[in-house]
Amino acid sequence: MKVKVDQALCQGHTLCAMKAPDVFELDDVDGHSSPVSPEVPAGLESQVVSAVRSCPERAISVEGTA
């Protein structure tokens, strides 16, 4: 599974990092999110799906399956 954050849509709500802290990192300046790595580590797929669902801006996308 691969994950991406659309920087044009991300508003820095930080919900993704709360749902999947090992997958998303936050910018120190504005709180915008980016994936630590495009590849989601094994076992964290359900956290990423939860993060996708929690994003109010729909800035997170995934491709592939676990």
PDB file with SEQRES, HELIX, SHEET and CRYST1 records, atoms N, CA, C and O in Angstrom:
SEQRES   1 A   66  MET LYS VAL LYS VAL ASP GLN ALA LEU CYS GLN GLY HIS          
SEQRES   2 A   66  THR LEU CYS ALA MET LYS ALA PRO ASP VAL PHE GLU LEU          
SEQRES   3 A   66  ASP ASP VAL ASP GLY HIS SER SER PRO VAL SER PRO GLU          
SEQRES   4 A   66  VAL PRO ALA GLY LEU GLU SER GLN VAL VAL SER ALA VAL          
SEQRES   5 A   66  ARG SER CYS PRO GLU ARG ALA ILE SER VAL GLU GLY THR          
SEQRES   6 A   66  ALA                                                          
HELIX    1 AA1 LEU A   15  LYS A   19  1                                   5    
HELIX    2 AA2 GLU A   45  SER A   54  1                                  10    
SHEET    1 AA1 2 LYS A   2  VAL A   5  0                                        
SHEET    2 AA1 2 ILE A  60  GLU A  63 -1                                        
SHEET    1 AA2 2 PHE A  24  LEU A  26  0                                        
SHEET    2 AA2 2 SER A  33  PRO A  35 -1                                        
CRYST1    1.000    1.000    1.000  90.00  90.00  90.00 P 1           1          
ATOM      1  N   MET A   1       0.850  -1.171   0.000  1.00  0.00           N  
ATOM      2  CA  MET A   1       0.000   0.000   0.000  1.00  0.00           C  
ATOM      3  C   MET A   1       0.897   1.234   0.000  1.00  0.00           C  
ATOM      4  O   MET A   1       1.887   1.301   0.728  1.00  0.00           O  
ATOM      5  N   LYS A   2       0.529   2.209  -0.831  1.00  0.00           N  
ATOM      6  CA  LYS A   2       1.250   3.483  -0.882  1.00  0.00           C  
ATOM      7  C   LYS A   2       0.317   4.598  -0.432  1.00  0.00           C  
ATOM      8  O   LYS A   2      -0.891   4.550  -0.665  1.00  0.00           O  
ATOM      9  N   VAL A   3       0.899   5.606   0.218  1.00  0.00           N  
ATOM     10  CA  VAL A   3       0.106   6.728   0.718  1.00  0.00           C  
ATOM     11  C   VAL A   3       0.715   8.038   0.230  1.00  0.00           C  
ATOM     12  O   VAL A   3       1.934   8.186   0.138  1.00  0.00           O  
ATOM     13  N   LYS A   4      -0.171   8.983  -0.079  1.00  0.00           N  
ATOM     14  CA  LYS A   4       0.250  10.318  -0.504  1.00  0.00           C  
ATOM     15  C   LYS A   4      -0.608  11.361   0.199  1.00  0.00           C  
ATOM     16  O   LYS A   4      -1.768  11.115   0.532  1.00  0.00           O  
ATOM     17  N   VAL A   5      -0.010  12.537   0.419  1.00  0.00           N  
ATOM     18  CA  VAL A   5      -0.752  13.674   0.957  1.00  0.00           C  
ATOM     19  C   VAL A   5      -0.668  14.795  -0.068  1.00  0.00           C  
ATOM     20  O   VAL A   5       0.426  15.201  -0.459  1.00  0.00           O  
ATOM     21  N   ASP A   6      -1.808  15.293  -0.501  1.00  0.00           N  
ATOM     22  CA  ASP A   6      -1.870  16.410  -1.431  1.00  0.00           C  
ATOM     23  C   ASP A   6      -1.608  17.696  -0.641  1.00  0.00           C  
ATOM     24  O   ASP A   6      -2.458  18.138   0.132  1.00  0.00           O  
ATOM     25  N   GLN A   7      -0.442  18.286  -0.839  1.00  0.00           N  
ATOM     26  CA  GLN A   7      -0.057  19.471  -0.081  1.00  0.00           C  
ATOM     27  C   GLN A   7      -0.940  20.678  -0.383  1.00  0.00           C  
ATOM     28  O   GLN A   7      -1.059  21.581   0.446  1.00  0.00           O  
ATOM     29  N   ALA A   8      -1.551  20.700  -1.550  1.00  0.00           N  
ATOM     30  CA  ALA A   8      -2.453  21.800  -1.894  1.00  0.00           C  
ATOM     31  C   ALA A   8      -3.764  21.716  -1.101  1.00  0.00           C  
ATOM     32  O   ALA A   8      -4.430  22.729  -0.891  1.00  0.00           O  
ATOM     33  N   LEU A   9      -4.126  20.517  -0.666  1.00  0.00           N  
ATOM     34  CA  LEU A   9      -5.362  20.329   0.092  1.00  0.00           C  
ATOM     35  C   LEU A   9      -5.149  20.312   1.599  1.00  0.00           C  
ATOM     36  O   LEU A   9      -6.022  20.748   2.349  1.00  0.00           O  
ATOM     37  N   CYS A  10      -4.007  19.817   2.051  1.00  0.00           N  
ATOM     38  CA  CYS A  10      -3.740  19.681   3.485  1.00  0.00           C  
ATOM     39  C   CYS A  10      -3.787  21.048   4.171  1.00  0.00           C  
ATOM     40  O   CYS A  10      -3.162  22.008   3.721  1.00  0.00           O  
ATOM     41  N   GLN A  11      -4.540  21.111   5.263  1.00  0.00           N  
ATOM     42  CA  GLN A  11      -4.671  22.349   6.031  1.00  0.00           C  
ATOM     43  C   GLN A  11      -4.038  22.247   7.420  1.00  0.00           C  
ATOM     44  O   GLN A  11      -4.161  23.167   8.229  1.00  0.00           O  
ATOM     45  N   GLY A  12      -3.366  21.137   7.694  1.00  0.00           N  
ATOM     46  CA  GLY A  12      -2.658  21.004   8.964  1.00  0.00           C  
ATOM     47  C   GLY A  12      -3.542  20.710  10.156  1.00  0.00           C  
ATOM     48  O   GLY A  12      -3.245  21.154  11.265  1.00  0.00           O  
ATOM     49  N   HIS A  13      -4.613  19.977   9.956  1.00  0.00           N  
ATOM     50  CA  HIS A  13      -5.489  19.612  11.074  1.00  0.00           C  
ATOM     51  C   HIS A  13      -4.827  18.601  12.012  1.00  0.00           C  
ATOM     52  O   HIS A  13      -5.226  18.490  13.171  1.00  0.00           O  
ATOM     53  N   THR A  14      -3.837  17.873  11.537  1.00  0.00           N  
ATOM     54  CA  THR A  14      -3.008  16.898  12.275  1.00  0.00           C  
ATOM     55  C   THR A  14      -3.740  15.606  12.658  1.00  0.00           C  
ATOM     56  O   THR A  14      -3.183  14.782  13.384  1.00  0.00           O  
ATOM     57  N   LEU A  15      -4.962  15.418  12.190  1.00  0.00           N  
ATOM     58  CA  LEU A  15      -5.706  14.210  12.549  1.00  0.00           C  
ATOM     59  C   LEU A  15      -5.032  12.951  12.038  1.00  0.00           C  
ATOM     60  O   LEU A  15      -5.073  11.916  12.702  1.00  0.00           O  
ATOM     61  N   CYS A  16      -4.410  13.024  10.864  1.00  0.00           N  
ATOM     62  CA  CYS A  16      -3.753  11.843  10.304  1.00  0.00           C  
ATOM     63  C   CYS A  16      -2.610  11.378  11.208  1.00  0.00           C  
ATOM     64  O   CYS A  16      -2.437  10.180  11.431  1.00  0.00           O  
ATOM     65  N   ALA A  17      -1.841  12.324  11.721  1.00  0.00           N  
ATOM     66  CA  ALA A  17      -0.725  11.958  12.598  1.00  0.00           C  
ATOM     67  C   ALA A  17      -1.214  11.406  13.928  1.00  0.00           C  
ATOM     68  O   ALA A  17      -0.520  10.616  14.567  1.00  0.00           O  
ATOM     69  N   MET A  18      -2.396  11.816  14.343  1.00  0.00           N  
ATOM     70  CA  MET A  18      -2.973  11.249  15.565  1.00  0.00           C  
ATOM     71  C   MET A  18      -3.427   9.815  15.319  1.00  0.00           C  
ATOM     72  O   MET A  18      -3.299   8.963  16.198  1.00  0.00           O  
ATOM     73  N   LYS A  19      -3.957   9.544  14.127  1.00  0.00           N  
ATOM     74  CA  LYS A  19      -4.454   8.203  13.797  1.00  0.00           C  
ATOM     75  C   LYS A  19      -3.325   7.240  13.432  1.00  0.00           C  
ATOM     76  O   LYS A  19      -3.394   6.050  13.738  1.00  0.00           O  
ATOM     77  N   ALA A  20      -2.280   7.763  12.772  1.00  0.00           N  
ATOM     78  CA  ALA A  20      -1.176   6.910  12.302  1.00  0.00           C  
ATOM     79  C   ALA A  20       0.160   7.632  12.512  1.00  0.00           C  
ATOM     80  O   ALA A  20       0.788   8.072  11.549  1.00  0.00           O  
ATOM     81  N   PRO A  21       0.588   7.752  13.761  1.00  0.00           N  
ATOM     82  CA  PRO A  21       1.794   8.523  14.060  1.00  0.00           C  
ATOM     83  C   PRO A  21       3.085   7.970  13.462  1.00  0.00           C  
ATOM     84  O   PRO A  21       4.052   8.711  13.284  1.00  0.00           O  
ATOM     85  N   ASP A  22       3.108   6.688  13.155  1.00  0.00           N  
ATOM     86  CA  ASP A  22       4.315   6.103  12.567  1.00  0.00           C  
ATOM     87  C   ASP A  22       4.340   6.240  11.048  1.00  0.00           C  
ATOM     88  O   ASP A  22       5.329   5.880  10.409  1.00  0.00           O  
ATOM     89  N   VAL A  23       3.274   6.750  10.475  1.00  0.00           N  
ATOM     90  CA  VAL A  23       3.172   6.872   9.024  1.00  0.00           C  
ATOM     91  C   VAL A  23       3.283   8.327   8.562  1.00  0.00           C  
ATOM     92  O   VAL A  23       3.859   8.605   7.510  1.00  0.00           O  
ATOM     93  N   PHE A  24       2.732   9.249   9.350  1.00  0.00           N  
ATOM     94  CA  PHE A  24       2.706  10.657   8.963  1.00  0.00           C  
ATOM     95  C   PHE A  24       3.590  11.499   9.865  1.00  0.00           C  
ATOM     96  O   PHE A  24       3.661  11.279  11.074  1.00  0.00           O  
ATOM     97  N   GLU A  25       4.267  12.476   9.251  1.00  0.00           N  
ATOM     98  CA  GLU A  25       5.037  13.441  10.014  1.00  0.00           C  
ATOM     99  C   GLU A  25       4.482  14.825   9.718  1.00  0.00           C  
ATOM    100  O   GLU A  25       3.952  15.075   8.636  1.00  0.00           O  
ATOM    101  N   LEU A  26       4.608  15.723  10.693  1.00  0.00           N  
ATOM    102  CA  LEU A  26       4.052  17.054  10.570  1.00  0.00           C  
ATOM    103  C   LEU A  26       5.153  18.088  10.426  1.00  0.00           C  
ATOM    104  O   LEU A  26       6.204  17.989  11.059  1.00  0.00           O  
ATOM    105  N   ASP A  27       4.900  19.081   9.584  1.00  0.00           N  
ATOM    106  CA  ASP A  27       5.831  20.180   9.401  1.00  0.00           C  
ATOM    107  C   ASP A  27       5.848  21.014  10.679  1.00  0.00           C  
ATOM    108  O   ASP A  27       4.794  21.317  11.238  1.00  0.00           O  
ATOM    109  N   ASP A  28       7.035  21.384  11.138  1.00  0.00           N  
ATOM    110  CA  ASP A  28       7.169  22.158  12.373  1.00  0.00           C  
ATOM    111  C   ASP A  28       6.573  23.560  12.260  1.00  0.00           C  
ATOM    112  O   ASP A  28       6.187  24.150  13.270  1.00  0.00           O  
ATOM    113  N   VAL A  29       6.496  24.089  11.062  1.00  0.00           N  
ATOM    114  CA  VAL A  29       6.031  25.461  10.873  1.00  0.00           C  
ATOM    115  C   VAL A  29       4.515  25.557  10.778  1.00  0.00           C  
ATOM    116  O   VAL A  29       3.897  26.335  11.504  1.00  0.00           O  
ATOM    117  N   ASP A  30       3.910  24.774   9.888  1.00  0.00           N  
ATOM    118  CA  ASP A  30       2.481  24.933   9.645  1.00  0.00           C  
ATOM    119  C   ASP A  30       1.644  23.699   9.976  1.00  0.00           C  
ATOM    120  O   ASP A  30       0.421  23.732   9.835  1.00  0.00           O  
ATOM    121  N   GLY A  31       2.270  22.628  10.406  1.00  0.00           N  
ATOM    122  CA  GLY A  31       1.538  21.426  10.777  1.00  0.00           C  
ATOM    123  C   GLY A  31       1.072  20.575   9.622  1.00  0.00           C  
ATOM    124  O   GLY A  31       0.394  19.568   9.829  1.00  0.00           O  
ATOM    125  N   HIS A  32       1.425  20.961   8.397  1.00  0.00           N  
ATOM    126  CA  HIS A  32       1.024  20.155   7.239  1.00  0.00           C  
ATOM    127  C   HIS A  32       1.683  18.790   7.315  1.00  0.00           C  
ATOM    128  O   HIS A  32       2.801  18.644   7.810  1.00  0.00           O  
ATOM    129  N   SER A  33       0.979  17.814   6.821  1.00  0.00           N  
ATOM    130  CA  SER A  33       1.397  16.423   6.919  1.00  0.00           C  
ATOM    131  C   SER A  33       2.087  15.937   5.652  1.00  0.00           C  
ATOM    132  O   SER A  33       1.836  16.426   4.551  1.00  0.00           O  
ATOM    133  N   SER A  34       2.955  14.968   5.845  1.00  0.00           N  
ATOM    134  CA  SER A  34       3.529  14.227   4.724  1.00  0.00           C  
ATOM    135  C   SER A  34       3.846  12.830   5.230  1.00  0.00           C  
ATOM    136  O   SER A  34       4.090  12.633   6.420  1.00  0.00           O  
ATOM    137  N   PRO A  35       3.843  11.859   4.320  1.00  0.00           N  
ATOM    138  CA  PRO A  35       4.172  10.507   4.758  1.00  0.00           C  
ATOM    139  C   PRO A  35       5.660  10.389   5.082  1.00  0.00           C  
ATOM    140  O   PRO A  35       6.502  10.990   4.413  1.00  0.00           O  
ATOM    141  N   VAL A  36       5.968   9.619   6.099  1.00  0.00           N  
ATOM    142  CA  VAL A  36       7.365   9.342   6.431  1.00  0.00           C  
ATOM    143  C   VAL A  36       8.016   8.625   5.251  1.00  0.00           C  
ATOM    144  O   VAL A  36       9.171   8.880   4.911  1.00  0.00           O  
ATOM    145  N   SER A  37       7.257   7.729   4.641  1.00  0.00           N  
ATOM    146  CA  SER A  37       7.676   6.978   3.458  1.00  0.00           C  
ATOM    147  C   SER A  37       6.426   6.723   2.620  1.00  0.00           C  
ATOM    148  O   SER A  37       5.341   6.544   3.174  1.00  0.00           O  
ATOM    149  N   PRO A  38       6.561   6.704   1.293  1.00  0.00           N  
ATOM    150  CA  PRO A  38       5.378   6.412   0.477  1.00  0.00           C  
ATOM    151  C   PRO A  38       4.810   5.008   0.724  1.00  0.00           C  
ATOM    152  O   PRO A  38       3.606   4.790   0.592  1.00  0.00           O  
ATOM    153  N   GLU A  39       5.679   4.067   1.082  1.00  0.00           N  
ATOM    154  CA  GLU A  39       5.241   2.693   1.357  1.00  0.00           C  
ATOM    155  C   GLU A  39       4.785   2.581   2.814  1.00  0.00           C  
ATOM    156  O   GLU A  39       5.533   2.910   3.734  1.00  0.00           O  
ATOM    157  N   VAL A  40       3.566   2.119   3.009  1.00  0.00           N  
ATOM    158  CA  VAL A  40       3.036   1.934   4.360  1.00  0.00           C  
ATOM    159  C   VAL A  40       3.629   0.663   4.947  1.00  0.00           C  
ATOM    160  O   VAL A  40       3.532  -0.399   4.333  1.00  0.00           O  
ATOM    161  N   PRO A  41       4.248   0.751   6.134  1.00  0.00           N  
ATOM    162  CA  PRO A  41       4.812  -0.445   6.761  1.00  0.00           C  
ATOM    163  C   PRO A  41       3.739  -1.492   7.057  1.00  0.00           C  
ATOM    164  O   PRO A  41       2.599  -1.158   7.380  1.00  0.00           O  
ATOM    165  N   ALA A  42       4.117  -2.736   6.943  1.00  0.00           N  
ATOM    166  CA  ALA A  42       3.198  -3.844   7.221  1.00  0.00           C  
ATOM    167  C   ALA A  42       2.621  -3.693   8.624  1.00  0.00           C  
ATOM    168  O   ALA A  42       3.333  -3.365   9.574  1.00  0.00           O  
ATOM    169  N   GLY A  43       1.339  -3.936   8.734  1.00  0.00           N  
ATOM    170  CA  GLY A  43       0.665  -3.870  10.021  1.00  0.00           C  
ATOM    171  C   GLY A  43       0.066  -2.514  10.336  1.00  0.00           C  
ATOM    172  O   GLY A  43      -0.679  -2.383  11.307  1.00  0.00           O  
ATOM    173  N   LEU A  44       0.377  -1.494   9.533  1.00  0.00           N  
ATOM    174  CA  LEU A  44      -0.143  -0.153   9.803  1.00  0.00           C  
ATOM    175  C   LEU A  44      -1.222   0.274   8.812  1.00  0.00           C  
ATOM    176  O   LEU A  44      -1.668   1.421   8.821  1.00  0.00           O  
ATOM    177  N   GLU A  45      -1.632  -0.650   7.966  1.00  0.00           N  
ATOM    178  CA  GLU A  45      -2.607  -0.323   6.933  1.00  0.00           C  
ATOM    179  C   GLU A  45      -3.928   0.169   7.515  1.00  0.00           C  
ATOM    180  O   GLU A  45      -4.505   1.125   6.997  1.00  0.00           O  
ATOM    181  N   SER A  46      -4.414  -0.456   8.569  1.00  0.00           N  
ATOM    182  CA  SER A  46      -5.700  -0.047   9.142  1.00  0.00           C  
ATOM    183  C   SER A  46      -5.615   1.348   9.751  1.00  0.00           C  
ATOM    184  O   SER A  46      -6.594   2.095   9.726  1.00  0.00           O  
ATOM    185  N   GLN A  47      -4.454   1.707  10.297  1.00  0.00           N  
ATOM    186  CA  GLN A  47      -4.273   3.060  10.823  1.00  0.00           C  
ATOM    187  C   GLN A  47      -4.329   4.087   9.698  1.00  0.00           C  
ATOM    188  O   GLN A  47      -4.895   5.167   9.865  1.00  0.00           O  
ATOM    189  N   VAL A  48      -3.739   3.748   8.551  1.00  0.00           N  
ATOM    190  CA  VAL A  48      -3.752   4.659   7.406  1.00  0.00           C  
ATOM    191  C   VAL A  48      -5.174   4.832   6.886  1.00  0.00           C  
ATOM    192  O   VAL A  48      -5.582   5.949   6.568  1.00  0.00           O  
ATOM    193  N   VAL A  49      -5.924   3.755   6.795  1.00  0.00           N  
ATOM    194  CA  VAL A  49      -7.313   3.848   6.348  1.00  0.00           C  
ATOM    195  C   VAL A  49      -8.103   4.748   7.306  1.00  0.00           C  
ATOM    196  O   VAL A  49      -8.923   5.551   6.861  1.00  0.00           O  
ATOM    197  N   SER A  50      -7.867   4.622   8.589  1.00  0.00           N  
ATOM    198  CA  SER A  50      -8.524   5.472   9.574  1.00  0.00           C  
ATOM    199  C   SER A  50      -8.119   6.933   9.378  1.00  0.00           C  
ATOM    200  O   SER A  50      -8.957   7.828   9.496  1.00  0.00           O  
ATOM    201  N   ALA A  51      -6.854   7.178   9.083  1.00  0.00           N  
ATOM    202  CA  ALA A  51      -6.378   8.538   8.829  1.00  0.00           C  
ATOM    203  C   ALA A  51      -7.035   9.129   7.589  1.00  0.00           C  
ATOM    204  O   ALA A  51      -7.432  10.294   7.589  1.00  0.00           O  
ATOM    205  N   VAL A  52      -7.149   8.331   6.535  1.00  0.00           N  
ATOM    206  CA  VAL A  52      -7.804   8.793   5.306  1.00  0.00           C  
ATOM    207  C   VAL A  52      -9.234   9.219   5.616  1.00  0.00           C  
ATOM    208  O   VAL A  52      -9.680  10.276   5.170  1.00  0.00           O  
ATOM    209  N   ARG A  53      -9.940   8.414   6.367  1.00  0.00           N  
ATOM    210  CA  ARG A  53     -11.336   8.712   6.696  1.00  0.00           C  
ATOM    211  C   ARG A  53     -11.468   9.929   7.597  1.00  0.00           C  
ATOM    212  O   ARG A  53     -12.491  10.613   7.555  1.00  0.00           O  
ATOM    213  N   SER A  54     -10.457  10.217   8.413  1.00  0.00           N  
ATOM    214  CA  SER A  54     -10.544  11.325   9.365  1.00  0.00           C  
ATOM    215  C   SER A  54     -10.156  12.670   8.756  1.00  0.00           C  
ATOM    216  O   SER A  54     -10.427  13.709   9.358  1.00  0.00           O  
ATOM    217  N   CYS A  55      -9.539  12.679   7.596  1.00  0.00           N  
ATOM    218  CA  CYS A  55      -9.052  13.930   7.007  1.00  0.00           C  
ATOM    219  C   CYS A  55     -10.223  14.768   6.481  1.00  0.00           C  
ATOM    220  O   CYS A  55     -10.887  14.362   5.527  1.00  0.00           O  
ATOM    221  N   PRO A  56     -10.484  15.930   7.089  1.00  0.00           N  
ATOM    222  CA  PRO A  56     -11.614  16.742   6.645  1.00  0.00           C  
ATOM    223  C   PRO A  56     -11.413  17.352   5.257  1.00  0.00           C  
ATOM    224  O   PRO A  56     -12.384  17.717   4.595  1.00  0.00           O  
ATOM    225  N   GLU A  57     -10.179  17.462   4.822  1.00  0.00           N  
ATOM    226  CA  GLU A  57      -9.887  18.049   3.512  1.00  0.00           C  
ATOM    227  C   GLU A  57      -9.779  17.003   2.406  1.00  0.00           C  
ATOM    228  O   GLU A  57      -9.648  17.355   1.234  1.00  0.00           O  
ATOM    229  N   ARG A  58      -9.834  15.714   2.771  1.00  0.00           N  
ATOM    230  CA  ARG A  58      -9.663  14.611   1.811  1.00  0.00           C  
ATOM    231  C   ARG A  58      -8.329  14.733   1.079  1.00  0.00           C  
ATOM    232  O   ARG A  58      -8.242  14.516  -0.130  1.00  0.00           O  
ATOM    233  N   ALA A  59      -7.292  15.085   1.841  1.00  0.00           N  
ATOM    234  CA  ALA A  59      -5.962  15.310   1.259  1.00  0.00           C  
ATOM    235  C   ALA A  59      -5.122  14.045   1.154  1.00  0.00           C  
ATOM    236  O   ALA A  59      -4.072  14.065   0.512  1.00  0.00           O  
ATOM    237  N   ILE A  60      -5.549  12.956   1.761  1.00  0.00           N  
ATOM    238  CA  ILE A  60      -4.759  11.732   1.802  1.00  0.00           C  
ATOM    239  C   ILE A  60      -5.336  10.728   0.809  1.00  0.00           C  
ATOM    240  O   ILE A  60      -6.548  10.520   0.753  1.00  0.00           O  
ATOM    241  N   SER A  61      -4.465  10.118   0.040  1.00  0.00           N  
ATOM    242  CA  SER A  61      -4.909   9.072  -0.885  1.00  0.00           C  
ATOM    243  C   SER A  61      -4.005   7.855  -0.736  1.00  0.00           C  
ATOM    244  O   SER A  61      -2.829   7.972  -0.390  1.00  0.00           O  
ATOM    245  N   VAL A  62      -4.569   6.702  -1.002  1.00  0.00           N  
ATOM    246  CA  VAL A  62      -3.816   5.456  -0.950  1.00  0.00           C  
ATOM    247  C   VAL A  62      -4.020   4.706  -2.255  1.00  0.00           C  
ATOM    248  O   VAL A  62      -5.037   4.863  -2.930  1.00  0.00           O  
ATOM    249  N   GLU A  63      -3.035   3.892  -2.594  1.00  0.00           N  
ATOM    250  CA  GLU A  63      -3.203   2.987  -3.732  1.00  0.00           C  
ATOM    251  C   GLU A  63      -2.614   1.650  -3.360  1.00  0.00           C  
ATOM    252  O   GLU A  63      -1.674   1.559  -2.570  1.00  0.00           O  
ATOM    253  N   GLY A  64      -3.175   0.630  -3.934  1.00  0.00           N  
ATOM    254  CA  GLY A  64      -2.755  -0.729  -3.587  1.00  0.00           C  
ATOM    255  C   GLY A  64      -3.505  -1.209  -2.375  1.00  0.00           C  
ATOM    256  O   GLY A  64      -4.248  -0.459  -1.742  1.00  0.00           O  
ATOM    257  N   THR A  65      -3.300  -2.466  -2.063  1.00  0.00           N  
ATOM    258  CA  THR A  65      -3.959  -3.063  -0.905  1.00  0.00           C  
ATOM    259  C   THR A  65      -2.918  -3.724  -0.036  1.00  0.00           C  
ATOM    260  O   THR A  65      -1.780  -3.959  -0.443  1.00  0.00           O  
ATOM    261  N   ALA A  66      -3.337  -4.007   1.142  1.00  0.00           N  
ATOM    262  CA  ALA A  66      -2.430  -4.627   2.115  1.00  0.00           C  
ATOM    263  C   ALA A  66      -2.111  -6.044   1.740  1.00  0.00           C  
ATOM    264  O   ALA A  66      -1.362  -6.717   2.447  1.00  0.00           O  
TER     265      ALA A  66                                                      
END                                                                             
